[in-house]
Amino acid sequence: MLLMVSAGAGAAQLVSKDEVSHYKLTKIGTVTVMDTQGAVGSPSDLHDELSKKADEKGGKYYVIIAAREHGPNFEAVAEVYK
């Protein structure tokens, strides 16, 4: 299991479902990244965008539940936790 860094110090972090269970995180919603017209063209861009959207929702962590590469775009749905 990965160690989680203090969330108060930055952007929402990607975690695993096991970490959600272990740390008893609370789900606060979902976020979606899609139809970005090529603006999210790499996995790192996708993680940055998911983190930003999780932050906007008040989350500290996110778990990707679905992702795909569609043409020049990377798209995903993630659950957001605090």
HTML snippet that shows the backbone in 3Dmol.js (N, CA, C, O; Angstrom):
<script src="https://3Dmol.org/build/3Dmol-min.js"></script>
<div id="view" style="width:600px;height:400px;position:relative"></div>
<script>
const pdb = `
ATOM      1  N   MET A   1       0.844  -1.178   0.000  1.00  0.00           N
ATOM      2  CA  MET A   1       0.000   0.000   0.000  1.00  0.00           C
ATOM      3  C   MET A   1       0.892   1.244   0.000  1.00  0.00           C
ATOM      4  O   MET A   1       1.895   1.294   0.713  1.00  0.00           O
ATOM      5  N   LEU A   2       0.535   2.214  -0.775  1.00  0.00           N
ATOM      6  CA  LEU A   2       1.306   3.451  -0.860  1.00  0.00           C
ATOM      7  C   LEU A   2       1.082   4.315   0.368  1.00  0.00           C
ATOM      8  O   LEU A   2      -0.003   4.312   0.949  1.00  0.00           O
ATOM      9  N   LEU A   3       2.097   5.042   0.754  1.00  0.00           N
ATOM     10  CA  LEU A   3       1.943   6.009   1.831  1.00  0.00           C
ATOM     11  C   LEU A   3       1.297   7.261   1.280  1.00  0.00           C
ATOM     12  O   LEU A   3       1.648   7.721   0.194  1.00  0.00           O
ATOM     13  N   MET A   4       0.357   7.813   2.021  1.00  0.00           N
ATOM     14  CA  MET A   4      -0.303   9.039   1.584  1.00  0.00           C
ATOM     15  C   MET A   4       0.410  10.228   2.216  1.00  0.00           C
ATOM     16  O   MET A   4       0.695  10.228   3.414  1.00  0.00           O
ATOM     17  N   VAL A   5       0.693  11.229   1.410  1.00  0.00           N
ATOM     18  CA  VAL A   5       1.322  12.458   1.874  1.00  0.00           C
ATOM     19  C   VAL A   5       0.231  13.364   2.415  1.00  0.00           C
ATOM     20  O   VAL A   5      -0.912  13.285   1.963  1.00  0.00           O
ATOM     21  N   SER A   6       0.550  14.205   3.355  1.00  0.00           N
ATOM     22  CA  SER A   6      -0.424  15.133   3.915  1.00  0.00           C
ATOM     23  C   SER A   6      -1.139  15.896   2.814  1.00  0.00           C
ATOM     24  O   SER A   6      -0.504  16.537   1.976  1.00  0.00           O
ATOM     25  N   ALA A   7      -2.463  15.826   2.820  1.00  0.00           N
ATOM     26  CA  ALA A   7      -3.251  16.426   1.747  1.00  0.00           C
ATOM     27  C   ALA A   7      -3.415  17.929   1.901  1.00  0.00           C
ATOM     28  O   ALA A   7      -3.805  18.600   0.946  1.00  0.00           O
ATOM     29  N   GLY A   8      -3.130  18.470   3.065  1.00  0.00           N
ATOM     30  CA  GLY A   8      -3.303  19.889   3.262  1.00  0.00           C
ATOM     31  C   GLY A   8      -2.294  20.722   2.488  1.00  0.00           C
ATOM     32  O   GLY A   8      -2.413  21.946   2.418  1.00  0.00           O
ATOM     33  N   ALA A   9      -1.303  20.060   1.909  1.00  0.00           N
ATOM     34  CA  ALA A   9      -0.203  20.787   1.296  1.00  0.00           C
ATOM     35  C   ALA A   9      -0.284  20.894  -0.217  1.00  0.00           C
ATOM     36  O   ALA A   9       0.715  21.249  -0.843  1.00  0.00           O
ATOM     37  N   GLY A  10      -1.426  20.605  -0.839  1.00  0.00           N
ATOM     38  CA  GLY A  10      -1.442  20.747  -2.283  1.00  0.00           C
ATOM     39  C   GLY A  10      -2.663  20.168  -2.934  1.00  0.00           C
ATOM     40  O   GLY A  10      -3.739  20.089  -2.341  1.00  0.00           O
ATOM     41  N   ALA A  11      -2.473  19.765  -4.164  1.00  0.00           N
ATOM     42  CA  ALA A  11      -3.557  19.283  -5.007  1.00  0.00           C
ATOM     43  C   ALA A  11      -4.052  17.912  -4.561  1.00  0.00           C
ATOM     44  O   ALA A  11      -3.351  17.175  -3.868  1.00  0.00           O
ATOM     45  N   ALA A  12      -5.277  17.589  -4.975  1.00  0.00           N
ATOM     46  CA  ALA A  12      -5.844  16.271  -4.685  1.00  0.00           C
ATOM     47  C   ALA A  12      -4.940  15.193  -5.264  1.00  0.00           C
ATOM     48  O   ALA A  12      -4.360  15.361  -6.337  1.00  0.00           O
ATOM     49  N   GLN A  13      -4.829  14.087  -4.542  1.00  0.00           N
ATOM     50  CA  GLN A  13      -3.917  13.013  -4.912  1.00  0.00           C
ATOM     51  C   GLN A  13      -4.665  11.782  -5.390  1.00  0.00           C
ATOM     52  O   GLN A  13      -5.753  11.477  -4.900  1.00  0.00           O
ATOM     53  N   LEU A  14      -4.083  11.080  -6.341  1.00  0.00           N
ATOM     54  CA  LEU A  14      -4.584   9.794  -6.797  1.00  0.00           C
ATOM     55  C   LEU A  14      -4.293   8.758  -5.723  1.00  0.00           C
ATOM     56  O   LEU A  14      -3.161   8.657  -5.249  1.00  0.00           O
ATOM     57  N   VAL A  15      -5.320   7.977  -5.330  1.00  0.00           N
ATOM     58  CA  VAL A  15      -5.156   6.883  -4.376  1.00  0.00           C
ATOM     59  C   VAL A  15      -5.835   5.644  -4.935  1.00  0.00           C
ATOM     60  O   VAL A  15      -6.572   5.720  -5.919  1.00  0.00           O
ATOM     61  N   SER A  16      -5.585   4.502  -4.304  1.00  0.00           N
ATOM     62  CA  SER A  16      -6.204   3.243  -4.721  1.00  0.00           C
ATOM     63  C   SER A  16      -7.474   2.986  -3.913  1.00  0.00           C
ATOM     64  O   SER A  16      -7.700   3.616  -2.880  1.00  0.00           O
ATOM     65  N   LYS A  17      -8.300   2.055  -4.390  1.00  0.00           N
ATOM     66  CA  LYS A  17      -9.500   1.651  -3.645  1.00  0.00           C
ATOM     67  C   LYS A  17      -9.110   1.074  -2.289  1.00  0.00           C
ATOM     68  O   LYS A  17      -9.816   1.277  -1.301  1.00  0.00           O
ATOM     69  N   ASP A  18      -7.981   0.351  -2.236  1.00  0.00           N
ATOM     70  CA  ASP A  18      -7.507  -0.201  -0.961  1.00  0.00           C
ATOM     71  C   ASP A  18      -7.206   0.910   0.040  1.00  0.00           C
ATOM     72  O   ASP A  18      -7.516   0.780   1.224  1.00  0.00           O
ATOM     73  N   GLU A  19      -6.603   2.002  -0.430  1.00  0.00           N
ATOM     74  CA  GLU A  19      -6.313   3.127   0.457  1.00  0.00           C
ATOM     75  C   GLU A  19      -7.598   3.796   0.929  1.00  0.00           C
ATOM     76  O   GLU A  19      -7.683   4.223   2.080  1.00  0.00           O
ATOM     77  N   VAL A  20      -8.597   3.892   0.059  1.00  0.00           N
ATOM     78  CA  VAL A  20      -9.893   4.456   0.451  1.00  0.00           C
ATOM     79  C   VAL A  20     -10.460   3.663   1.621  1.00  0.00           C
ATOM     80  O   VAL A  20     -10.919   4.242   2.605  1.00  0.00           O
ATOM     81  N   SER A  21     -10.427   2.333   1.513  1.00  0.00           N
ATOM     82  CA  SER A  21     -10.944   1.468   2.579  1.00  0.00           C
ATOM     83  C   SER A  21     -10.087   1.565   3.836  1.00  0.00           C
ATOM     84  O   SER A  21     -10.608   1.727   4.939  1.00  0.00           O
ATOM     85  N   HIS A  22      -8.779   1.467   3.665  1.00  0.00           N
ATOM     86  CA  HIS A  22      -7.866   1.459   4.810  1.00  0.00           C
ATOM     87  C   HIS A  22      -7.967   2.746   5.630  1.00  0.00           C
ATOM     88  O   HIS A  22      -8.012   2.700   6.859  1.00  0.00           O
ATOM     89  N   TYR A  23      -8.002   3.881   4.954  1.00  0.00           N
ATOM     90  CA  TYR A  23      -8.040   5.169   5.639  1.00  0.00           C
ATOM     91  C   TYR A  23      -9.460   5.670   5.892  1.00  0.00           C
ATOM     92  O   TYR A  23      -9.655   6.764   6.422  1.00  0.00           O
ATOM     93  N   LYS A  24     -10.455   4.855   5.504  1.00  0.00           N
ATOM     94  CA  LYS A  24     -11.871   5.192   5.722  1.00  0.00           C
ATOM     95  C   LYS A  24     -12.208   6.587   5.191  1.00  0.00           C
ATOM     96  O   LYS A  24     -12.804   7.408   5.888  1.00  0.00           O
ATOM     97  N   LEU A  25     -11.811   6.833   3.939  1.00  0.00           N
ATOM     98  CA  LEU A  25     -12.084   8.117   3.303  1.00  0.00           C
ATOM     99  C   LEU A  25     -13.568   8.228   2.974  1.00  0.00           C
ATOM    100  O   LEU A  25     -14.235   7.217   2.752  1.00  0.00           O
ATOM    101  N   THR A  26     -14.079   9.440   2.942  1.00  0.00           N
ATOM    102  CA  THR A  26     -15.487   9.707   2.679  1.00  0.00           C
ATOM    103  C   THR A  26     -15.664  10.197   1.245  1.00  0.00           C
ATOM    104  O   THR A  26     -15.048  11.181   0.836  1.00  0.00           O
ATOM    105  N   LYS A  27     -16.516   9.497   0.483  1.00  0.00           N
ATOM    106  CA  LYS A  27     -16.793   9.900  -0.899  1.00  0.00           C
ATOM    107  C   LYS A  27     -17.661  11.151  -0.896  1.00  0.00           C
ATOM    108  O   LYS A  27     -18.654  11.233  -0.173  1.00  0.00           O
ATOM    109  N   ILE A  28     -17.269  12.128  -1.721  1.00  0.00           N
ATOM    110  CA  ILE A  28     -18.050  13.364  -1.802  1.00  0.00           C
ATOM    111  C   ILE A  28     -18.595  13.628  -3.200  1.00  0.00           C
ATOM    112  O   ILE A  28     -19.263  14.639  -3.421  1.00  0.00           O
ATOM    113  N   GLY A  29     -18.320  12.736  -4.145  1.00  0.00           N
ATOM    114  CA  GLY A  29     -18.861  12.915  -5.488  1.00  0.00           C
ATOM    115  C   GLY A  29     -17.970  12.308  -6.550  1.00  0.00           C
ATOM    116  O   GLY A  29     -17.066  11.524  -6.259  1.00  0.00           O
ATOM    117  N   THR A  30     -18.248  12.690  -7.797  1.00  0.00           N
ATOM    118  CA  THR A  30     -17.448  12.226  -8.927  1.00  0.00           C
ATOM    119  C   THR A  30     -17.082  13.416  -9.808  1.00  0.00           C
ATOM    120  O   THR A  30     -17.735  14.459  -9.778  1.00  0.00           O
ATOM    121  N   VAL A  31     -16.033  13.234 -10.584  1.00  0.00           N
ATOM    122  CA  VAL A  31     -15.625  14.232 -11.575  1.00  0.00           C
ATOM    123  C   VAL A  31     -15.375  13.514 -12.892  1.00  0.00           C
ATOM    124  O   VAL A  31     -15.037  12.331 -12.918  1.00  0.00           O
ATOM    125  N   THR A  32     -15.546  14.247 -13.983  1.00  0.00           N
ATOM    126  CA  THR A  32     -15.371  13.692 -15.320  1.00  0.00           C
ATOM    127  C   THR A  32     -14.495  14.622 -16.146  1.00  0.00           C
ATOM    128  O   THR A  32     -14.637  15.843 -16.091  1.00  0.00           O
ATOM    129  N   VAL A  33     -13.593  14.029 -16.906  1.00  0.00           N
ATOM    130  CA  VAL A  33     -12.787  14.772 -17.877  1.00  0.00           C
ATOM    131  C   VAL A  33     -13.067  14.143 -19.227  1.00  0.00           C
ATOM    132  O   VAL A  33     -12.746  12.976 -19.451  1.00  0.00           O
ATOM    133  N   MET A  34     -13.669  14.917 -20.137  1.00  0.00           N
ATOM    134  CA  MET A  34     -13.923  14.429 -21.494  1.00  0.00           C
ATOM    135  C   MET A  34     -14.167  15.588 -22.439  1.00  0.00           C
ATOM    136  O   MET A  34     -14.364  16.723 -22.006  1.00  0.00           O
ATOM    137  N   ASP A  35     -14.154  15.296 -23.731  1.00  0.00           N
ATOM    138  CA  ASP A  35     -14.379  16.313 -24.761  1.00  0.00           C
ATOM    139  C   ASP A  35     -13.485  17.537 -24.565  1.00  0.00           C
ATOM    140  O   ASP A  35     -13.965  18.671 -24.556  1.00  0.00           O
ATOM    141  N   THR A  36     -12.180  17.297 -24.408  1.00  0.00           N
ATOM    142  CA  THR A  36     -11.248  18.389 -24.128  1.00  0.00           C
ATOM    143  C   THR A  36     -10.606  18.966 -25.385  1.00  0.00           C
ATOM    144  O   THR A  36      -9.733  19.828 -25.289  1.00  0.00           O
ATOM    145  N   GLN A  37     -11.023  18.504 -26.562  1.00  0.00           N
ATOM    146  CA  GLN A  37     -10.497  19.017 -27.831  1.00  0.00           C
ATOM    147  C   GLN A  37      -8.970  18.916 -27.901  1.00  0.00           C
ATOM    148  O   GLN A  37      -8.306  19.798 -28.446  1.00  0.00           O
ATOM    149  N   GLY A  38      -8.422  17.836 -27.345  1.00  0.00           N
ATOM    150  CA  GLY A  38      -6.982  17.620 -27.400  1.00  0.00           C
ATOM    151  C   GLY A  38      -6.192  18.279 -26.288  1.00  0.00           C
ATOM    152  O   GLY A  38      -4.975  18.108 -26.220  1.00  0.00           O
ATOM    153  N   ALA A  39      -6.857  19.035 -25.405  1.00  0.00           N
ATOM    154  CA  ALA A  39      -6.156  19.722 -24.319  1.00  0.00           C
ATOM    155  C   ALA A  39      -5.601  18.742 -23.286  1.00  0.00           C
ATOM    156  O   ALA A  39      -4.629  19.053 -22.598  1.00  0.00           O
ATOM    157  N   VAL A  40      -6.209  17.568 -23.174  1.00  0.00           N
ATOM    158  CA  VAL A  40      -5.735  16.530 -22.259  1.00  0.00           C
ATOM    159  C   VAL A  40      -5.196  15.409 -23.136  1.00  0.00           C
ATOM    160  O   VAL A  40      -5.891  14.433 -23.421  1.00  0.00           O
ATOM    161  N   GLY A  41      -3.948  15.565 -23.559  1.00  0.00           N
ATOM    162  CA  GLY A  41      -3.370  14.669 -24.550  1.00  0.00           C
ATOM    163  C   GLY A  41      -2.378  13.659 -24.014  1.00  0.00           C
ATOM    164  O   GLY A  41      -1.713  12.976 -24.792  1.00  0.00           O
ATOM    165  N   SER A  42      -2.263  13.549 -22.683  1.00  0.00           N
ATOM    166  CA  SER A  42      -1.342  12.578 -22.095  1.00  0.00           C
ATOM    167  C   SER A  42      -1.884  12.131 -20.741  1.00  0.00           C
ATOM    168  O   SER A  42      -2.730  12.809 -20.159  1.00  0.00           O
ATOM    169  N   PRO A  43      -1.405  10.998 -20.237  1.00  0.00           N
ATOM    170  CA  PRO A  43      -1.840  10.560 -18.906  1.00  0.00           C
ATOM    171  C   PRO A  43      -1.529  11.592 -17.814  1.00  0.00           C
ATOM    172  O   PRO A  43      -2.325  11.764 -16.891  1.00  0.00           O
ATOM    173  N   SER A  44      -0.393  12.274 -17.905  1.00  0.00           N
ATOM    174  CA  SER A  44      -0.078  13.271 -16.875  1.00  0.00           C
ATOM    175  C   SER A  44      -1.027  14.467 -16.955  1.00  0.00           C
ATOM    176  O   SER A  44      -1.407  15.020 -15.923  1.00  0.00           O
ATOM    177  N   ASP A  45      -1.414  14.874 -18.170  1.00  0.00           N
ATOM    178  CA  ASP A  45      -2.425  15.934 -18.317  1.00  0.00           C
ATOM    179  C   ASP A  45      -3.742  15.499 -17.680  1.00  0.00           C
ATOM    180  O   ASP A  45      -4.412  16.289 -17.016  1.00  0.00           O
ATOM    181  N   LEU A  46      -4.103  14.236 -17.890  1.00  0.00           N
ATOM    182  CA  LEU A  46      -5.348  13.701 -17.330  1.00  0.00           C
ATOM    183  C   LEU A  46      -5.311  13.754 -15.809  1.00  0.00           C
ATOM    184  O   LEU A  46      -6.277  14.189 -15.184  1.00  0.00           O
ATOM    185  N   HIS A  47      -4.208  13.317 -15.206  1.00  0.00           N
ATOM    186  CA  HIS A  47      -4.095  13.357 -13.746  1.00  0.00           C
ATOM    187  C   HIS A  47      -4.161  14.790 -13.231  1.00  0.00           C
ATOM    188  O   HIS A  47      -4.797  15.050 -12.209  1.00  0.00           O
ATOM    189  N   ASP A  48      -3.517  15.717 -13.922  1.00  0.00           N
ATOM    190  CA  ASP A  48      -3.566  17.126 -13.515  1.00  0.00           C
ATOM    191  C   ASP A  48      -4.995  17.655 -13.539  1.00  0.00           C
ATOM    192  O   ASP A  48      -5.419  18.350 -12.615  1.00  0.00           O
ATOM    193  N   GLU A  49      -5.732  17.330 -14.588  1.00  0.00           N
ATOM    194  CA  GLU A  49      -7.112  17.819 -14.723  1.00  0.00           C
ATOM    195  C   GLU A  49      -8.031  17.181 -13.683  1.00  0.00           C
ATOM    196  O   GLU A  49      -8.878  17.863 -13.106  1.00  0.00           O
ATOM    197  N   LEU A  50      -7.873  15.878 -13.439  1.00  0.00           N
ATOM    198  CA  LEU A  50      -8.684  15.214 -12.414  1.00  0.00           C
ATOM    199  C   LEU A  50      -8.386  15.801 -11.037  1.00  0.00           C
ATOM    200  O   LEU A  50      -9.306  16.019 -10.249  1.00  0.00           O
ATOM    201  N   SER A  51      -7.128  16.056 -10.742  1.00  0.00           N
ATOM    202  CA  SER A  51      -6.743  16.643  -9.465  1.00  0.00           C
ATOM    203  C   SER A  51      -7.369  18.027  -9.300  1.00  0.00           C
ATOM    204  O   SER A  51      -7.893  18.356  -8.236  1.00  0.00           O
ATOM    205  N   LYS A  52      -7.310  18.828 -10.353  1.00  0.00           N
ATOM    206  CA  LYS A  52      -7.903  20.173 -10.325  1.00  0.00           C
ATOM    207  C   LYS A  52      -9.406  20.104 -10.063  1.00  0.00           C
ATOM    208  O   LYS A  52      -9.933  20.854  -9.241  1.00  0.00           O
ATOM    209  N   LYS A  53     -10.095  19.202 -10.766  1.00  0.00           N
ATOM    210  CA  LYS A  53     -11.547  19.081 -10.593  1.00  0.00           C
ATOM    211  C   LYS A  53     -11.902  18.549  -9.207  1.00  0.00           C
ATOM    212  O   LYS A  53     -12.898  18.971  -8.618  1.00  0.00           O
ATOM    213  N   ALA A  54     -11.095  17.624  -8.682  1.00  0.00           N
ATOM    214  CA  ALA A  54     -11.327  17.121  -7.323  1.00  0.00           C
ATOM    215  C   ALA A  54     -11.135  18.244  -6.305  1.00  0.00           C
ATOM    216  O   ALA A  54     -11.906  18.357  -5.352  1.00  0.00           O
ATOM    217  N   ASP A  55     -10.111  19.074  -6.504  1.00  0.00           N
ATOM    218  CA  ASP A  55      -9.887  20.237  -5.635  1.00  0.00           C
ATOM    219  C   ASP A  55     -11.106  21.154  -5.642  1.00  0.00           C
ATOM    220  O   ASP A  55     -11.568  21.591  -4.588  1.00  0.00           O
ATOM    221  N   GLU A  56     -11.624  21.442  -6.832  1.00  0.00           N
ATOM    222  CA  GLU A  56     -12.779  22.336  -6.967  1.00  0.00           C
ATOM    223  C   GLU A  56     -14.001  21.783  -6.242  1.00  0.00           C
ATOM    224  O   GLU A  56     -14.855  22.547  -5.795  1.00  0.00           O
ATOM    225  N   LYS A  57     -14.088  20.467  -6.125  1.00  0.00           N
ATOM    226  CA  LYS A  57     -15.209  19.815  -5.455  1.00  0.00           C
ATOM    227  C   LYS A  57     -14.979  19.715  -3.943  1.00  0.00           C
ATOM    228  O   LYS A  57     -15.855  19.260  -3.207  1.00  0.00           O
ATOM    229  N   GLY A  58     -13.799  20.141  -3.486  1.00  0.00           N
ATOM    230  CA  GLY A  58     -13.482  20.084  -2.062  1.00  0.00           C
ATOM    231  C   GLY A  58     -12.820  18.785  -1.637  1.00  0.00           C
ATOM    232  O   GLY A  58     -12.721  18.500  -0.443  1.00  0.00           O
ATOM    233  N   GLY A  59     -12.368  17.999  -2.601  1.00  0.00           N
ATOM    234  CA  GLY A  59     -11.745  16.716  -2.291  1.00  0.00           C
ATOM    235  C   GLY A  59     -10.252  16.817  -2.062  1.00  0.00           C
ATOM    236  O   GLY A  59      -9.595  17.771  -2.478  1.00  0.00           O
ATOM    237  N   LYS A  60      -9.735  15.797  -1.382  1.00  0.00           N
ATOM    238  CA  LYS A  60      -8.295  15.695  -1.141  1.00  0.00           C
ATOM    239  C   LYS A  60      -7.690  14.533  -1.911  1.00  0.00           C
ATOM    240  O   LYS A  60      -6.480  14.489  -2.134  1.00  0.00           O
ATOM    241  N   TYR A  61      -8.539  13.588  -2.318  1.00  0.00           N
ATOM    242  CA  TYR A  61      -8.085  12.375  -2.999  1.00  0.00           C
ATOM    243  C   TYR A  61      -9.064  12.019  -4.107  1.00  0.00           C
ATOM    244  O   TYR A  61     -10.224  12.432  -4.080  1.00  0.00           O
ATOM    245  N   TYR A  62      -8.585  11.243  -5.090  1.00  0.00           N
ATOM    246  CA  TYR A  62      -9.477  10.725  -6.123  1.00  0.00           C
ATOM    247  C   TYR A  62      -9.031   9.338  -6.553  1.00  0.00           C
ATOM    248  O   TYR A  62      -7.853   8.990  -6.473  1.00  0.00           O
ATOM    249  N   VAL A  63     -10.011   8.544  -7.016  1.00  0.00           N
ATOM    250  CA  VAL A  63      -9.774   7.199  -7.535  1.00  0.00           C
ATOM    251  C   VAL A  63     -10.349   7.150  -8.942  1.00  0.00           C
ATOM    252  O   VAL A  63     -11.533   7.428  -9.131  1.00  0.00           O
ATOM    253  N   ILE A  64      -9.541   6.806  -9.921  1.00  0.00           N
ATOM    254  CA  ILE A  64     -10.029   6.685 -11.295  1.00  0.00           C
ATOM    255  C   ILE A  64     -10.843   5.398 -11.407  1.00  0.00           C
ATOM    256  O   ILE A  64     -10.347   4.311 -11.111  1.00  0.00           O
ATOM    257  N   ILE A  65     -12.103   5.532 -11.840  1.00  0.00           N
ATOM    258  CA  ILE A  65     -12.957   4.350 -11.977  1.00  0.00           C
ATOM    259  C   ILE A  65     -13.155   3.950 -13.436  1.00  0.00           C
ATOM    260  O   ILE A  65     -13.576   2.827 -13.715  1.00  0.00           O
ATOM    261  N   ALA A  66     -12.860   4.844 -14.360  1.00  0.00           N
ATOM    262  CA  ALA A  66     -12.924   4.523 -15.793  1.00  0.00           C
ATOM    263  C   ALA A  66     -12.036   5.513 -16.535  1.00  0.00           C
ATOM    264  O   ALA A  66     -12.018   6.703 -16.221  1.00  0.00           O
ATOM    265  N   ALA A  67     -11.296   5.009 -17.526  1.00  0.00           N
ATOM    266  CA  ALA A  67     -10.432   5.890 -18.319  1.00  0.00           C
ATOM    267  C   ALA A  67     -10.214   5.272 -19.688  1.00  0.00           C
ATOM    268  O   ALA A  67     -10.239   4.053 -19.853  1.00  0.00           O
ATOM    269  N   ARG A  68      -9.996   6.152 -20.675  1.00  0.00           N
ATOM    270  CA  ARG A  68      -9.694   5.670 -22.021  1.00  0.00           C
ATOM    271  C   ARG A  68      -8.990   6.765 -22.804  1.00  0.00           C
ATOM    272  O   ARG A  68      -9.062   7.951 -22.484  1.00  0.00           O
ATOM    273  N   GLU A  69      -8.306   6.309 -23.846  1.00  0.00           N
ATOM    274  CA  GLU A  69      -7.726   7.233 -24.815  1.00  0.00           C
ATOM    275  C   GLU A  69      -8.677   7.247 -26.003  1.00  0.00           C
ATOM    276  O   GLU A  69      -8.990   6.198 -26.564  1.00  0.00           O
ATOM    277  N   HIS A  70      -9.136   8.430 -26.384  1.00  0.00           N
ATOM    278  CA  HIS A  70     -10.108   8.571 -27.468  1.00  0.00           C
ATOM    279  C   HIS A  70      -9.555   9.592 -28.454  1.00  0.00           C
ATOM    280  O   HIS A  70      -9.654  10.799 -28.231  1.00  0.00           O
ATOM    281  N   GLY A  71      -8.976   9.101 -29.541  1.00  0.00           N
ATOM    282  CA  GLY A  71      -8.329  10.012 -30.491  1.00  0.00           C
ATOM    283  C   GLY A  71      -7.198  10.744 -29.799  1.00  0.00           C
ATOM    284  O   GLY A  71      -6.349  10.113 -29.169  1.00  0.00           O
ATOM    285  N   PRO A  72      -7.168  12.085 -29.906  1.00  0.00           N
ATOM    286  CA  PRO A  72      -6.087  12.847 -29.274  1.00  0.00           C
ATOM    287  C   PRO A  72      -6.337  13.135 -27.791  1.00  0.00           C
ATOM    288  O   PRO A  72      -5.530  13.810 -27.151  1.00  0.00           O
ATOM    289  N   ASN A  73      -7.435  12.636 -27.246  1.00  0.00           N
ATOM    290  CA  ASN A  73      -7.822  12.945 -25.870  1.00  0.00           C
ATOM    291  C   ASN A  73      -7.687  11.750 -24.943  1.00  0.00           C
ATOM    292  O   ASN A  73      -7.832  10.601 -25.359  1.00  0.00           O
ATOM    293  N   PHE A  74      -7.408  12.041 -23.683  1.00  0.00           N
ATOM    294  CA  PHE A  74      -7.546  11.068 -22.610  1.00  0.00           C
ATOM    295  C   PHE A  74      -8.763  11.500 -21.815  1.00  0.00           C
ATOM    296  O   PHE A  74      -8.906  12.678 -21.485  1.00  0.00           O
ATOM    297  N   GLU A  75      -9.645  10.552 -21.504  1.00  0.00           N
ATOM    298  CA  GLU A  75     -10.882  10.845 -20.791  1.00  0.00           C
ATOM    299  C   GLU A  75     -10.974   9.938 -19.578  1.00  0.00           C
ATOM    300  O   GLU A  75     -10.447   8.826 -19.593  1.00  0.00           O
ATOM    301  N   ALA A  76     -11.648  10.406 -18.515  1.00  0.00           N
ATOM    302  CA  ALA A  76     -11.771   9.589 -17.314  1.00  0.00           C
ATOM    303  C   ALA A  76     -12.916  10.060 -16.439  1.00  0.00           C
ATOM    304  O   ALA A  76     -13.388  11.193 -16.535  1.00  0.00           O
ATOM    305  N   VAL A  77     -13.343   9.142 -15.580  1.00  0.00           N
ATOM    306  CA  VAL A  77     -14.287   9.425 -14.504  1.00  0.00           C
ATOM    307  C   VAL A  77     -13.587   9.006 -13.218  1.00  0.00           C
ATOM    308  O   VAL A  77     -12.974   7.940 -13.160  1.00  0.00           O
ATOM    309  N   ALA A  78     -13.678   9.838 -12.190  1.00  0.00           N
ATOM    310  CA  ALA A  78     -13.037   9.529 -10.911  1.00  0.00           C
ATOM    311  C   ALA A  78     -13.981   9.834  -9.760  1.00  0.00           C
ATOM    312  O   ALA A  78     -14.770  10.777  -9.812  1.00  0.00           O
ATOM    313  N   GLU A  79     -13.884   9.014  -8.717  1.00  0.00           N
ATOM    314  CA  GLU A  79     -14.596   9.284  -7.473  1.00  0.00           C
ATOM    315  C   GLU A  79     -13.707  10.189  -6.626  1.00  0.00           C
ATOM    316  O   GLU A  79     -12.487  10.025  -6.600  1.00  0.00           O
ATOM    317  N   VAL A  80     -14.326  11.143  -5.934  1.00  0.00           N
ATOM    318  CA  VAL A  80     -13.592  12.122  -5.132  1.00  0.00           C
ATOM    319  C   VAL A  80     -13.860  11.852  -3.650  1.00  0.00           C
ATOM    320  O   VAL A  80     -14.992  11.581  -3.250  1.00  0.00           O
ATOM    321  N   TYR A  81     -12.801  11.932  -2.847  1.00  0.00           N
ATOM    322  CA  TYR A  81     -12.879  11.630  -1.412  1.00  0.00           C
ATOM    323  C   TYR A  81     -12.237  12.732  -0.590  1.00  0.00           C
ATOM    324  O   TYR A  81     -11.406  13.503  -1.071  1.00  0.00           O
ATOM    325  N   LYS A  82     -12.658  12.777   0.683  1.00  0.00           N
ATOM    326  CA  LYS A  82     -11.995  13.670   1.636  1.00  0.00           C
ATOM    327  C   LYS A  82     -11.658  12.888   2.874  1.00  0.00           C
ATOM    328  O   LYS A  82     -11.092  13.440   3.818  1.00  0.00           O
TER     329      LYS A  82
END
`;
const viewer = $3Dmol.createViewer("view");
viewer.addModel(pdb, "pdb");
viewer.setStyle({}, {cartoon: {color: "spectrum"}});
viewer.zoomTo();
viewer.render();
</script>
